Amino acid sequence: MEEKNIDINLNIPTKIIIKNGAIEHITSYLEQYELKKTLLLITKGMLKRTTKLQILLSKKNHITKIIPYILSSNFKASISELKKVKNFIHNDNFDSIISIGGGNILDFGKVVAICIDKNIEPNFLVGKTIEKVEKKLFHISIPTTFGTGSEITKGAIIYDEYNGIKDGVRGTVMFPDLAIIDPKFGKTLPDNILRETIFDSFSHAFESIQSVNNNRFIDLIGHKSLSILNLTLDKYYEKKLDDSFYDNIAYIAFLGGICVCHNSTCLPHRFEQALSPIYSLSHGAGLSALYPEWVRQLEHHNVYKALPENIIKGKSLYKYTTDIIKKLKLTNTSNSLKSLNISPKMIAKRITGKIENDPLIKKEGSHIIEILSQEYLRK
């Protein structure tokens, strides 16, 4: 058996708290870090669903002043939205920011945190790597969906509507300072969002194992995540959504965040970022549409890494993946790809990011992107 890569470089500067009911102690965390004025990024719908947070905001005797910045329910992290917030915090004495929401909101919070630096120009951020800034807001990241793992990663996906691209802003400076993971938020998720975010968590563990940058330590985390995911899917399928179910989906997302942080992702994520501006699927749903053909190509070109038997249970990688998609009721998402009015060559031109981390690219070269594009559009 071939030995796994021993080249391991771990760095998670984010302090992490995983605790049921942690949201109720948010003011204590602010005071612990001696923060005086914080910007709260949250959607109107999320604030309405979070009664504990409403109660906390209604109290006026906190040491830290919390200023809500309410985002629309259909908010998308973009350059234009970033400019609005930068103007809002300009020349004010904010020292911190709290982002509460899904990966879209958390990613936005990461970029807002560095935009307090006068040298950061929103128009030129997308696709850049930033390792140092002169000034940054202390960032507390609180996920309310459990899929992206964004609360502990050093990247933020932002839409540049001026150039029609969606890409990352990356670098060590992007890590949140504090991540508060409260599994109780899982109980507030609509069923479709719950299913889509679970698939997102699966993709992070799966791609970390398949990636060119794969190593022994991330293998352990990825395999553990997939083992728990199997149990969680069984509970979902049997409609046994108890406290342990929500604890597990929060934990799987956390493990997936570690995987993404250290191994990055593969071609499905590159495709999803490229296509998201031109289709209506969520991130998790988009990945579920892209996965079957990608996994089929991994097996066809014999570049896949086998999963342990206790995880895959005698199935091929393709069968294992498509069964997960079926259990999560995401089998129809691929129809959205077939209806796209775009050519394979145009899709290939939109692909950006770290494509060399995908084993298909390593063996077959970049032309595999156009082959995948053709298959995705095939009627």
Secondary structure, DSSP 8 states (H G I E B T S, - for coil): -------------SEEEE-TTGGGGHHHHHHHTT--EEEEEEEHHHHHH-HHHHHHHH----SSEEEEEEE-TT---BHHHHHHHHHHHTTS---EEEEEESHHHHHHHHHHHHHTSTT--GGGTTT-B----S---EEEEEESSSS--GGG-SEEEEEETTTTEEEEEESGGGS-SEEEE-GGGGGG--HHHHHHHHHHHHHHHHHHHHSTT--HHHHHHHHHHHHHHHHHHHHHHTT---HHHHHHHHHHHHHHHHHHHHH---HHHHHHHHHGGGS---HHHHHHHHHHHHHHHHHHTT------HHHHTT--HHHHHHHHHHHTT-TTTTHHHHT----HHHHHHH--S-GGGSHHHHHH-THHHHHHHHHHH--
